[in-house]
Amino acid sequence: MRGRRGQERAITGNRQTSWAFADAYGAEDATGTVNAGSAALRWARERAGEAGLRSVSSGTGSALRLLAAAADAKAVAEIGTGTGVSGLFLLHGMRPDGVLTTVDSDPECQQLARQAFRAAGFAGNRARFIPGRALEVLPRLADGGYDLVFCDGDRLECLEYLGESLRLLRPGGLVCFEGVFADGRTVDSAAQPAEVGALRELLRAVRESEELLPSLLPVGDGLLCAVRRGG
């Protein structure tokens, strides 16, 4: 029994090491090269830290950049601008003529994101900033007009974000939710706050939806992704 337990601990340790390696694999660079984009990303991360905001990890950002590129995304909607960290990754994955529509209730953070995008070399028309609560803004966006929707907002509203995303996405479009592990609390059997319960409901709803083809990526704090099936 001791040998088996030791083997299980070794496997767990190896997985954690592998996950950490995968999460850092993209390095701290939104573009894949050392240029103004990486400097802008570091600046945006520093501003997020000063504001007490949690920004996406390198691995999560790299996955978002990859997904935006794979979808040949021209129109992306982002819930939760922050200081622009995730937006930089998304913009670098999108088509050169693509537009990121980003929603946040804090206009001061959006102004910081605007500076980060400009410092990375993106023209002003590459991003549309909309201040306000996501559930008040999203209904005003066009049905089927988006290739990718990235959700990094209020966890208590994640199921509502899912509903709006299904309306916003074209067939074959992607929806992504950041932070679904909730620092390990989502799979913890102990009593958890309401936001963790909402994430569990989200995971169940995405997995059981006949409209979506899902995958849960172990990067950052968990990135739940799903493709809207054609129809």
Helices and strands as residue ranges (DSSP letters): H 2-24, H 36-50, H 58-70, E 75-79, H 85-93, E 99-104, H 107-119, G 124-126, E 127-131, H 134-137, G 138-140, E 146-151, G 155-157, H 158-168, E 169-178, G 182-187, H 194-208, E 212-217, E 223-228
